[in-house]
Amino acid sequence: MASWLEPRAGFNKLLPPPPSPQLAWHHFPGKHVLTEDIVHREVTPDQKLLSRRLLTKTNRMPRWAERFFPANVAHSVYILEDSIVDPKNRTMTTFTWNINHARLMVVEERCVYQVNPENSNWTEVKREAWVSSSLFGVSRAVQEFGLARFKSNVTKSTKGFEYVLARMQGEAPSKTLVETAKEATEKAKETALAATEKAKDLASKAATKKKHYV
């Protein structure tokens, strides 16, 4: 299993109030999100808000991995997201994971939003991810690819947070923000491309090895 931890990232914005559930629930903006449904929500006796959402996203499989699956395999991925909003401690925790394509790859992510200890008007997020694969012979390649794609998506997501914040506060996203987002996207693409090439190489080597059956 490949794992990843992003150091705490602070958002230099005033959230209403920190941390903002509205901001976190806009975590999946974009055309790649097909559906978004709340399947459960309740308030616990200690006044915490528990929610579960089901999201459907487009998620094309890498070409080098298509050989291991039928041609008619679904190109959409179903994601469950559990969240806990704790107004007393001013924290929000989300945990997401995919419920299909689990043989190819399972990506689990946990985010903890909390008030910055040095500035109560700031919210910071700690993001962790775990990538695993049970695909025989190419699990390492899949994990490398999954981790690279996740990091690429985090870069885009961070810029998305800033964009949503600006809109929530009635501000027009600055030209600098747009340009920075484009630069970050290009850099993320380069990183993902390099990881894809590495994963393809690992997959090719695995495919040429003699298979042993027990």
Residue frames relative to the residue before (quaternion, step in Angstrom):
aa qw qx qy qz dx dy dz
M 1.0000 0.0000 0.0000 0.0000 0.00 0.00 0.00
A 0.2613 -0.7457 0.5936 0.1529 3.54 -0.96 0.90
S 0.0794 -0.8049 0.5874 0.0279 3.56 -0.94 0.84
W 0.1059 -0.7935 0.5988 0.0225 3.53 -1.22 0.50
L 0.0665 -0.7817 0.6199 0.0156 3.54 -1.07 0.81
E 0.2129 -0.7582 0.6041 0.1222 3.54 -0.85 1.00
P 0.4847 -0.6412 0.4968 0.3274 3.62 -0.84 0.87
R 0.6591 -0.5194 0.3524 0.4144 3.55 -1.11 0.59
A 0.1418 -0.7919 0.5916 0.0522 3.53 -0.82 1.03
G 0.2274 -0.7941 0.5512 0.1173 3.56 -0.69 1.04
F 0.2621 -0.7365 0.5997 0.1707 3.54 -1.07 0.75
N 0.3204 -0.7857 0.5069 0.1520 3.53 -0.49 1.25
K 0.5170 0.5960 -0.4316 0.4372 3.53 0.72 1.13
L 0.4431 -0.6477 0.5444 0.2963 3.54 -1.24 0.47
L 0.1813 -0.7968 0.5699 0.0865 3.57 -0.60 1.13
P 0.3600 -0.7885 0.4686 0.1707 3.61 -1.03 0.69
P 0.4744 -0.5865 -0.5794 0.3087 1.77 0.25 2.48
P 0.6002 -0.5679 0.3859 0.4103 3.64 -1.11 0.23
P 0.5827 -0.3256 -0.7432 0.0459 1.51 -1.70 1.80
S 0.4556 -0.7251 0.4591 0.2364 3.57 -1.08 0.65
P 0.3641 -0.7258 0.5333 0.2373 3.63 -0.58 1.06
Q 0.6018 0.5716 -0.3672 0.4198 3.59 1.04 -0.74
L 0.6497 0.5133 -0.3163 0.4630 3.56 1.00 -0.81
A 0.6970 0.4759 -0.2864 0.4535 3.58 0.78 -0.98
W 0.6793 0.4858 -0.3009 0.4605 3.59 1.01 -0.71
H 0.6114 0.4607 -0.3623 0.5317 3.56 1.32 0.09
H 0.2829 0.8085 -0.4715 0.2097 3.55 1.25 0.53
F 0.7739 0.3324 -0.1719 0.5110 3.57 1.15 -0.51
P 0.1686 0.7909 -0.5743 0.1275 3.62 0.66 0.98
G 0.5655 0.6276 -0.4298 0.3188 3.57 -1.21 0.37
K 0.6508 -0.5510 0.3769 0.3617 3.51 -1.32 0.41
H 0.6023 0.5868 -0.3645 0.4000 3.60 1.17 -0.42
V 0.6092 0.5114 -0.3588 0.4885 3.61 1.27 -0.16
L 0.2219 -0.8142 0.5281 0.0946 3.56 -0.50 1.21
T 0.8018 -0.0222 0.0439 0.5955 3.59 0.93 -0.89
E 0.0500 -0.7726 0.6326 0.0185 3.53 -1.27 0.49
D 0.0836 0.8175 -0.5577 0.1172 3.58 -0.48 1.20
I 0.3344 -0.6942 0.5995 0.2164 3.54 -1.13 0.75
V 0.1546 -0.8246 0.5411 0.0574 3.58 -0.54 1.15
H 0.7994 0.0205 -0.0237 0.6000 3.59 1.21 -0.29
R 0.1241 0.7721 -0.6190 0.0734 3.55 -1.10 0.72
E 0.1346 0.7886 -0.5905 0.1064 3.56 -0.92 0.89
V 0.3287 -0.6924 0.6026 0.2224 3.52 -1.33 0.42
T 0.3522 -0.7602 0.5129 0.1870 3.56 -0.67 1.12
P 0.6825 -0.4848 0.3412 0.4274 3.62 -1.22 0.29
D 0.7136 0.4066 -0.2642 0.5057 3.61 1.12 -0.56
Q 0.5823 -0.6672 0.3245 0.3324 3.54 1.28 0.66
K 0.4356 0.6436 -0.5057 0.3746 3.57 1.03 0.75
L 0.3358 -0.7354 0.5554 0.1947 3.55 -1.06 0.76
L 0.1037 -0.7914 0.6021 0.0221 3.56 -0.64 1.19
S 0.0183 0.8048 -0.5912 0.0491 3.57 -0.86 0.95
R 0.0822 -0.7490 0.6515 0.0875 3.52 -1.28 0.51
R 0.0822 -0.7938 0.6024 0.0157 3.54 -0.86 1.04
L 0.2196 -0.7327 0.6279 0.1438 3.52 -1.25 0.61
L 0.0500 -0.8018 0.5953 -0.0143 3.55 -0.75 1.10
T 0.1838 -0.7438 0.6318 0.1172 3.52 -1.19 0.69
K 0.0048 -0.8095 0.5853 -0.0466 3.55 -0.73 1.09
T 0.4606 -0.6154 0.5467 0.3320 3.53 -1.24 0.46
N 0.0854 0.7983 -0.5870 0.1047 3.55 -0.91 0.87
R 0.1635 -0.8325 0.5233 0.0795 3.55 0.27 1.27
M 0.4442 -0.6916 0.5141 0.2452 3.52 -0.99 0.94
P 0.5215 -0.6220 0.4639 0.3550 3.64 -0.98 0.71
R 0.6070 -0.6100 0.3716 0.3483 3.58 -1.00 0.86
W 0.6647 0.5218 -0.3223 0.4265 3.58 0.96 -0.81
A 0.6788 0.4755 -0.2923 0.4772 3.59 1.23 -0.40
E 0.5180 0.6773 -0.4078 0.3267 3.59 1.22 -0.39
R 0.5869 0.6066 -0.3684 0.3897 3.60 1.12 -0.61
F 0.6862 0.4953 -0.2807 0.4528 3.57 1.17 -0.53
F 0.7402 0.3620 -0.2027 0.5291 3.60 1.26 -0.11
P 0.6107 -0.5468 0.4118 0.3981 3.60 -1.19 0.47
A 0.6138 -0.5873 0.3886 0.3569 3.56 -1.16 0.64
N 0.7183 0.4513 -0.2530 0.4651 3.59 1.11 -0.63
V 0.3210 0.7606 -0.5123 0.2365 3.61 1.19 0.32
A 0.5539 -0.6392 0.4211 0.3276 3.58 -0.98 0.85
H 0.3110 -0.7533 0.5547 0.1676 3.55 -1.05 0.84
S 0.5984 0.5221 -0.3700 0.4821 3.57 1.27 0.24
V 0.2074 -0.7691 0.5922 0.1217 3.54 -1.13 0.65
Y 0.2812 -0.7511 0.5780 0.1507 3.55 -1.00 0.90
I 0.0947 -0.8146 0.5721 -0.0116 3.55 -0.77 1.10
L 0.1968 -0.7460 0.6238 0.1253 3.55 -1.02 0.86
E 0.0718 -0.7839 0.6162 0.0262 3.54 -1.04 0.82
D 0.1163 -0.7626 0.6343 0.0508 3.56 -0.77 1.08
S 0.0135 -0.8077 0.5893 -0.0099 3.57 -0.95 0.82
I 0.1399 -0.7576 0.6338 0.0689 3.52 -1.22 0.68
V 0.1075 -0.7744 0.6222 0.0396 3.56 -0.71 1.12
D 0.0882 -0.7976 0.5967 -0.0038 3.55 -0.67 1.17
P 0.2140 -0.8253 0.5075 0.1250 3.62 0.00 1.24
K 0.5966 0.5812 -0.3704 0.4111 3.59 1.10 -0.60
N 0.7755 0.2979 -0.1530 0.5352 3.57 0.90 -0.96
R 0.3675 -0.7668 0.4517 0.2700 3.55 1.37 0.06
T 0.4924 0.6126 -0.4634 0.4094 3.54 0.75 1.12
M 0.0788 -0.7512 0.6500 0.0838 3.51 -1.32 0.38
T 0.0888 -0.7946 0.6005 0.0127 3.55 -0.85 1.03
T 0.0584 -0.7880 0.6124 0.0234 3.57 -0.91 0.92
F 0.0670 -0.7674 0.6367 0.0355 3.54 -1.17 0.69
T 0.0175 -0.8178 0.5742 -0.0359 3.59 -0.66 1.10
W 0.0828 0.7768 -0.6220 0.0541 3.54 -1.21 0.62
N 0.4603 -0.6732 0.5037 0.2851 3.57 -1.17 0.57
I 0.2743 -0.7887 0.5352 0.1278 3.56 -1.04 0.82
N 0.7141 0.2782 -0.2739 0.5811 3.60 1.24 0.14
H 0.7448 0.3298 -0.3092 0.4909 3.57 -1.30 0.30
A 0.2845 0.8049 -0.4852 0.1892 3.59 1.20 0.47
R 0.5970 0.5518 -0.3794 0.4418 3.60 1.12 -0.49
L 0.6631 0.4873 -0.3015 0.4816 3.56 1.02 -0.76
M 0.7854 -0.2068 0.2018 0.5473 3.56 0.71 -1.08
V 0.1052 -0.7432 0.6555 0.0835 3.54 -1.15 0.71
V 0.0768 -0.7827 0.6175 0.0124 3.54 -0.79 1.08
E 0.0571 -0.7872 0.6141 -0.0039 3.55 -0.70 1.12
E 0.0441 -0.8070 0.5888 -0.0103 3.55 -0.90 0.92
R 0.0726 -0.7748 0.6267 0.0416 3.55 -1.04 0.80
C 0.0530 -0.7859 0.6161 0.0009 3.55 -0.90 1.00
V 0.1021 -0.7725 0.6250 0.0471 3.55 -0.99 0.88
Y 0.1284 -0.7817 0.6092 0.0363 3.55 -0.64 1.19
Q 0.1411 0.7936 -0.5794 0.1208 3.57 -0.81 0.96
V 0.6297 -0.5340 0.4076 0.3900 3.53 -1.31 0.33
N 0.4803 -0.6533 0.5025 0.3001 3.55 -0.96 0.87
P 0.4543 -0.7252 0.4417 0.2693 3.63 -0.68 1.04
E 0.6977 0.4671 -0.2728 0.4698 3.60 1.17 -0.47
N 0.7846 0.0949 -0.0506 0.6106 3.57 1.23 -0.40
S 0.3170 -0.8005 0.4817 0.1635 3.56 -0.29 1.26
N 0.6206 0.5300 -0.3486 0.4608 3.59 1.26 -0.14
W 0.6483 0.4772 -0.3164 0.5018 3.56 1.28 0.04
T 0.2083 -0.7311 0.6305 0.1570 3.53 -1.28 0.49
E 0.1243 -0.7814 0.6064 0.0789 3.57 -0.99 0.81
V 0.2104 -0.7759 0.5838 0.1141 3.54 -1.19 0.54
K 0.1709 -0.7415 0.6417 0.0957 3.53 -1.08 0.86
R 0.0772 -0.8285 0.5541 -0.0220 3.56 -0.57 1.18
E 0.0231 -0.7883 0.6144 -0.0227 3.58 -0.91 1.01
A 0.0516 -0.8039 0.5922 0.0221 3.57 -1.12 0.61
W 0.1226 -0.7579 0.6374 0.0655 3.53 -1.25 0.64
V 0.0928 -0.7945 0.5999 0.0144 3.57 -0.84 1.01
S 0.0523 0.7989 -0.5960 0.0611 3.59 -0.79 1.00
S 0.0714 -0.7835 0.6165 0.0298 3.56 -1.24 0.50
S 0.2092 -0.7754 0.5841 0.1171 3.56 -1.06 0.80
L 0.3853 0.7297 -0.4772 0.3024 3.57 1.25 0.36
F 0.4328 -0.7443 0.4450 0.2463 3.58 -0.47 1.23
G 0.8449 0.2355 -0.1765 0.4466 3.54 -0.97 0.91
V 0.8041 0.2241 -0.1095 0.5397 3.59 1.10 -0.59
S 0.2933 0.7918 -0.5009 0.1901 3.59 1.19 0.31
R 0.6366 0.5298 -0.3360 0.4485 3.58 1.01 -0.78
A 0.6459 0.5198 -0.3164 0.4610 3.58 0.97 -0.86
V 0.6549 0.5136 -0.3081 0.4608 3.56 0.97 -0.89
Q 0.6585 0.5091 -0.3128 0.4575 3.58 0.95 -0.85
E 0.6241 0.5299 -0.3352 0.4662 3.59 1.01 -0.80
F 0.6720 0.4955 -0.2903 0.4675 3.55 0.91 -0.96
G 0.6719 0.5172 -0.2995 0.4375 3.57 0.89 -0.97
L 0.6584 0.5099 -0.3092 0.4593 3.55 0.98 -0.84
A 0.6531 0.5098 -0.3116 0.4652 3.57 1.00 -0.84
R 0.6565 0.4989 -0.3162 0.4691 3.57 0.96 -0.85
F 0.6350 0.5340 -0.3389 0.4436 3.57 0.98 -0.80
K 0.6576 0.5039 -0.3120 0.4651 3.59 0.90 -0.90
S 0.6247 0.5345 -0.3299 0.4639 3.56 1.06 -0.78
N 0.6771 0.4923 -0.2906 0.4634 3.57 0.95 -0.89
V 0.6032 0.5588 -0.3560 0.4441 3.59 1.10 -0.67
T 0.6237 0.5399 -0.3360 0.4545 3.58 1.00 -0.83
K 0.6759 0.4756 -0.2878 0.4839 3.56 0.92 -0.92
S 0.6443 0.5457 -0.3190 0.4305 3.56 0.99 -0.88
T 0.6314 0.5395 -0.3323 0.4470 3.58 0.99 -0.84
K 0.6664 0.4764 -0.2964 0.4911 3.56 0.95 -0.84
G 0.6144 0.5445 -0.3434 0.4562 3.55 1.13 -0.65
F 0.5997 0.5542 -0.3459 0.4621 3.57 1.08 -0.76
E 0.6788 0.4958 -0.2941 0.4549 3.56 0.85 -0.99
Y 0.6392 0.5246 -0.3212 0.4615 3.56 1.04 -0.79
V 0.6673 0.4947 -0.2985 0.4700 3.59 0.91 -0.96
L 0.6188 0.5471 -0.3388 0.4505 3.59 1.01 -0.80
A 0.6597 0.5097 -0.3102 0.4569 3.55 0.89 -0.94
R 0.6727 0.4893 -0.2968 0.4690 3.58 0.95 -0.86
M 0.6480 0.5283 -0.3188 0.4465 3.61 0.99 -0.84
Q 0.7318 0.4046 -0.2217 0.5016 3.56 1.09 -0.72
G 0.5615 -0.6506 0.3677 0.3554 3.56 1.26 0.33
E 0.5168 0.6297 -0.4211 0.3989 3.55 1.21 0.45
A 0.4187 -0.6557 0.5578 0.2890 3.54 -1.20 0.54
P 0.4982 -0.6525 0.4667 0.3289 3.62 -0.78 0.94
S 0.4469 -0.7226 0.4625 0.2531 3.56 -0.73 1.05
K 0.6263 -0.5312 0.4162 0.3904 3.52 -1.28 0.46
T 0.6173 0.5550 -0.3370 0.4443 3.55 1.07 -0.78
L 0.6444 0.5226 -0.3208 0.4569 3.57 0.99 -0.86
V 0.6530 0.5121 -0.3128 0.4621 3.57 0.96 -0.89
E 0.6690 0.4955 -0.2969 0.4677 3.56 0.94 -0.93
T 0.6448 0.5185 -0.3175 0.4632 3.57 1.00 -0.84
A 0.6339 0.5324 -0.3250 0.4574 3.55 1.03 -0.82
K 0.6476 0.5132 -0.3181 0.4648 3.57 1.00 -0.82
E 0.6540 0.5101 -0.3098 0.4648 3.57 0.97 -0.89
A 0.6562 0.5099 -0.3096 0.4621 3.57 0.96 -0.88
T 0.6397 0.5304 -0.3216 0.4538 3.57 1.03 -0.81
E 0.6556 0.5100 -0.3094 0.4630 3.56 0.96 -0.90
K 0.6540 0.5055 -0.3104 0.4695 3.57 0.98 -0.86
A 0.6426 0.5217 -0.3181 0.4623 3.56 1.02 -0.83
K 0.6285 0.5353 -0.3311 0.4569 3.58 1.05 -0.78
E 0.6465 0.5226 -0.3150 0.4579 3.56 0.99 -0.87
T 0.6537 0.5120 -0.3065 0.4654 3.57 0.98 -0.88
A 0.6707 0.4977 -0.2915 0.4663 3.55 0.94 -0.94
L 0.6360 0.5358 -0.3283 0.4479 3.59 1.02 -0.80
A 0.6506 0.5127 -0.3114 0.4656 3.57 0.97 -0.89
A 0.6681 0.4915 -0.2990 0.4718 3.57 0.96 -0.86
T 0.6186 0.5479 -0.3396 0.4492 3.58 1.07 -0.74
E 0.6481 0.5135 -0.3133 0.4670 3.57 0.96 -0.89
K 0.6477 0.5086 -0.3147 0.4721 3.58 1.00 -0.82
A 0.6586 0.5094 -0.3045 0.4627 3.56 0.98 -0.88
K 0.6246 0.5371 -0.3314 0.4600 3.59 1.03 -0.79
D 0.6482 0.5208 -0.3122 0.4595 3.55 0.99 -0.86
L 0.6615 0.4985 -0.3009 0.4727 3.57 0.96 -0.89
A 0.6525 0.5196 -0.3102 0.4561 3.57 1.02 -0.85
S 0.6442 0.5247 -0.3193 0.4558 3.59 0.99 -0.83
K 0.6512 0.5097 -0.3117 0.4680 3.56 0.98 -0.85
A 0.6585 0.5109 -0.3087 0.4583 3.56 1.00 -0.86
A 0.6563 0.5373 -0.3111 0.4286 3.58 1.03 -0.82
T 0.6910 0.4819 -0.2772 0.4620 3.60 1.11 -0.62
K 0.5564 0.6108 -0.3931 0.4035 3.57 1.24 -0.25
K 0.5231 -0.6227 0.4806 0.3281 3.55 -1.13 0.68
K 0.3528 -0.7475 0.5271 0.1973 3.56 -0.88 0.99
H 0.1855 -0.7667 0.6080 0.0907 3.56 -1.02 0.84
Y 0.1310 -0.7949 0.5900 0.0540 3.56 -0.77 1.02
V 0.3065 -0.7540 0.5588 0.1588 3.54 -0.94 0.96
